[in-house]
Amino acid sequence: MGSTELGANIFRITQTESLLESQKKISEDEASSTHYKVGNAIRKTIKELGGTMPEELTTPNKSLKELEKENKLIKNN
């Protein structure tokens, strides 16, 4: 995940948390609905601004696990 996708995810999480905190006691279904609505609003904003949608972003050539494994091998040699 690159910085663009990470930034969008952090923004989605913080906005969802803020809304949930302001809604006193709510059910799990209501919380899921809030999460979904915030995610849709953020996707809509990205699209309106002409940004790249998360599913269209490039992915790294190596996974985090692969990089950690390589780093461990380098340290051990």
Secondary structure, 3 states (H helix, E strand, C coil): CCHHHHHHHHHHHHHHHHHHHHCCCCCHHHHHHHHHHHHHHHHHHHHHCCCCCHHHCCCCCCCHHHHHHHHHHHHHC
